[in-house]
Amino acid sequence: MLSTAEFGIDLGTANILVYSKNKGIVLNEPSVVAIDKDTRKVLAVGSDAKKMIGRTPDNIIAIRPLKDGVIADFEITTEMLRIIMKATSRKLGMSLRKPTVVVCTPSGATSVERRAIQDAIRSSGANQVHLIEETVAAAIGADLPVDEPIANVVVDIGGGTTEVAIISFGGVVSCHSVRIGGDRFDDDIVQYIRKKYNLLIGERTAEEMKMQIGYALIDHVEETMEIRGRDLVTGLPKTISVSSYEVQKAMKDSLLQILEAVRATLEACPPELIGDIVDRGVLLTGGGALLNGIQDWLREHIVVPVHIAPNPLESVAIGTGKSLSIMSKVVRASK
């Protein structure tokens, strides 16, 4: 059974979530670290660091040490995890001495990248570290019967990657991973606004646009939003109004690549499992599952039912925690 010294971590590009069976989600922080550029000293982690993006002096930078779901800066990631572990122990009201941790990895992560994640977690104070693939964790978190010989299709659209997998009998039968997710959508919007309006906006503005007026490739009632940025011609602040159809156009190519990954995964499905997919459909999870219209858009193109997980933002974290009690049944997926 999962004790207070055993928990799961969703080590995401956009957010880090920590799950304890007794307390549920005990910590949910942006995967952002503010550091002193000269000394490399960590000044802030999580929400405090995210608030600093684009608002700090030259000697302080806010960075994301995780890129495309894997570690881009080992040293900073280890320090961030150490701080996260301390915060977790405070929230649980205990001293976490050498806890057992289950952490998720992208399906497309290399053995070197997986080892880096294990080493970073161990360096931050863990005793045992188990790895589990993101899609398997998401399926467990959404209460799908992953240990039965039934096809469970999961599309996990995270901050850095989109993972698509067919899971049956505790393992991944077919999968595709593309390094496209919520962060790429934000960047698409930034580049579109820059190219069309000669206006430079920050990633936080782009994220707000995506969340408020961003749509998958479906017809919808047009919405508009006023945004502020710096005019690249005059160098002065400028306010413009942007349509939801423009945001949709900006994200189009990235969305089509995600659709292609879903199609490729389904095409590689063994014939024996096709009937399950037709009956049970596809489960959407991750922050991208909250994009307006994405459920209807995918359903229209893959012609099978599409469901959204009950807690798409938390499914992976919940699954990492729950997986400890069934680790032997998903051992093939966690290797």
N, C-alpha and C positions, 0 to 999 in steps of 0.2 A: 504494500500500500504506500501511497505517497505521503510522506511526513513533511513537517515544516522545514526539514533540512534537505528536501528534494523538490525541485521545481523546474519549470520549463521556461525557456527564453526564446522569443521570436526576435531574432537578430536581423531586423529589417533595415533596408536602405533609408527609409523615411522615418520609421519609429522602432523603438525597442520596447517590447512588452514582456513583463515577467508574470508568470502564472503560478499560483499555489493552490493545491486542491482545497485546502481549508479556507482560504480567503478569496479565491478566484483571481482576477487580474489585480495584482498588488502595485504594479508600476507600469506606466505608459508614458514614455518620454520621446521627443524627437531625437533621431540619431545625429545630433549636431554637437560639436565641441568647439568652444572658444578658446584659442590658445594665444600666448604671447609669441609673436613671430621670431623674436630674437632668442628667447630662452627655451622655447617649446614647452613652457609650463602651461598646464591646463587651468584655465580661469573659470570656466563654467561649462555645464553639461545639460543637455536636454532643453526644456522650455526657455530657461534663462539664456542659454547660448543662441537659440533660434531667434530670440528677440533682438540679438545683436547683429544679425545678418544685414549687411549694408549700412550699419549705423555706428561703426567703431572707428577709432583712430587707425592710422596706417600700421602701427605695431601690433594691433590685435586683429586676428582673423577668425571668422567662424567657418568651420569646415565640416564636411560629412566624411568621416573616416571609412565609411562603407560605401562601395560603389557597385552598382549592378548586383546587389545582394551578397557581395563578397568583400573581404577586407582589402582596402586600398592602402591604409596606413596602419601597420601592425602596432606600433608603439602607442599611438594615440587611441586606437581601439581598445588595447589592453587597459590603459588608464581609465578610459570611459567605462569599461565593464567593471573595473574595480570600484569606481564611484557608484555605479548602478547597484552592485552587490551590497555595498554598505547601506545605500538608501533602502534596499529591500529588507535588510536585516532590521533596520530601524522601524520600518512599517510593520514587520511581523513581530516586533517586540522581542527579538532574540538575537543571539550571536550566531551567525552562520559560520560554523567551523567546518571547513572542508565539505560543502554540500555536494550532493549528486545533482547534476544538471543535464537536461535534455535540450539540445539546441537544434534549430532547423537549418538546413542548407539547401540552396537551389539545386534542382536536378542537373543543371548544366555545370555545376562547380567541378573543377578539376581536383585530383587527389591532393595537390599542393594547397589549393584553396581550402579544402576541407581540413587538412592538417593545421593550417593557419588559424582557422576558427577554433579547433580543439585546443591548440596551444594558447590562444588568447584567453579562452575561458579558464583553462587551468592556471594561467599566470595571474588571473584576477582572484584566485582563491578557491576554485572548485577542486574536489577530490576526484570524482568520476565524471566523465563527459561522454554522453551518448549523442550521436548524430542521427537525425531523422530528416527525410526529404520533406520540403515545404508542403508539397501537395498531399502527402500521406498525413502530415500533421493537420492540415486544413480539413481533410476528410474526417479524421478522428474528432476534431473540434466541432464539426457539424453533425456528429453522431451518425455517420455513415458506417455500414457494416464492412469495414475494410478487411477483416480477417475471414470473411466468407468468400466462396468462389463466385462472386457476383461482380459485374463490372460497375465501378464507381468512377465517373468522369469528373475531374476537378479542374477548373480554370481559375488559377490564383493570380490576380493582377495586382502586384505589389508596387512599391515605389521605384525599384530598380529593374525588376524582371517580371515577366509573365510566364508562369509555369502551367503547362497543360499536361495532364497525366490520366491514364486509365489504370485504376488500381483494382486488383483482385487478389484475394487470398493472401493479404498482408504485404504484397509487393507491387511494384510498378511494372505493368505489362507493356505500355507504350507511353512515351513522353516526348515533349518538345519544350525547350526553354528559349525564349527570346529576351534579349536585354533591353526590353521596352516596358515602361510602366508609367506610373504617375509623374515621375520626375521628367521623363521624356515628353509627356504631354505639356508640362509647364514650359519646357525649353522650346517646344514647337510654337507655343503661343507667344513667347518672348521674341522669337525670330520672325514670326509672321507680323507682329505689330511693328517691329523694327524695320522690316522690309517695306511694308505697305504705307506706314505713317511716319517713317523716320523718327520714331519715338522709342526711347529706351525705358523699359519698365523692369522692375525687380521680380525675382522669382516668387515672392509672397503675393504680389499683385496678380501674377499669372495663375497662381494656385487658387486665389479667390475667384478669378474669372472662370476657371475650370469647374469649380464647385458650384458657382451660382448660375452660370449660363452655358456651361459646357454640355454638349449632347453627343451621343453616338450618331452614326450616320443614318438618322431617321428624319422624316418630316415632323415638324413641331411648330407650335405657335412662337413666332419670333419674339425674343427678349433682348433688351439692350442693357448696357451697364456703362457708367462713366468711370473712366480710369485716368490716373495721373502719371506722368512720366517726364523725362527730360527730352526736349526737342533736340535732335542731333544736328540740326541746321543752325539754330540760334543759341543753343546751349541753355535755354530758359525752360522753366516748368511749363507744362502744357496739359490741358484736360481734353480728352476726346470721348466720344460715345462709340461703343463697339457692339455689334450685333452677335447674337448667339450663333447665327449661321457662319459668321467669320471665324469664331472660335472652333466650330465644327470643322470648317475647312482647314484650319491650322493643324488639327489633330488627325486629319483623314488618313495620311500615309501610315502613321503609327498604328492606328486602329486596324487598318487593312493587314498589316503584318501580324497583328494578334490573331485576326480571323484566319489567316493562312496557317498559323501554328496550330489552331484548333482543328482545322480541316486536315492537316498533315497527321495529327495524332489519331483522329478518327479513322483516317484511311489505313493506318497501320494496325488497326484493331483486329484481333483474331475473329474469324466468322462466328465462333461459338459465343462470343460476348456481344455481338451486334444487337441481338434481341433485348438484352438487358438495357443497353443504351437507349434503344427506341422507347422502352417502357419507362425507364427511370430518369433518362435525360442527363443533363449536365448541371453541375453545381458551380455557381460563380462565388468567389470569395476574394478577399483583399480589398484595399481601398478603391481600386478601379471598378469594383462591382457596384459602387454607389454613383457612377457616372450616369447622368440622366439618359434613359432610353437604351442602355446597353443590353438589357435582358431581352427586349423586343427585337433589337437589331440582330443579335446572335441567333435567336430563335428563328427569325425569318431566313437566315442564310444557311444554317446547318440542319434545319427541318427536324429537330428533336426538341423535347421540352427543355427549357432553361430555368433553373431555380436560383434564387439568391440565398446564401447561407443566412441563418438567423442573426449572427453577429459577424458580418464579413470582415470587419477590422480586427476582430479578436480570435477568429477561428484557428489560426495557426498557433497562437500563443496557448490557447486552451488545449489544442491537440498535443502540443509538446508536453504539457503537464500531465494530461491524461494518459499519454503513451507509456509512461513509466510502469503503469500497472499491467500493460499488455505488450511490453517491449519484446518478449520472446516471440510474439506473433508477427511483429513487424521488423524483426532483426535483419531480414534481407534488404528492407528499404533503408535501414539506418547505416548500413555498411558503407 
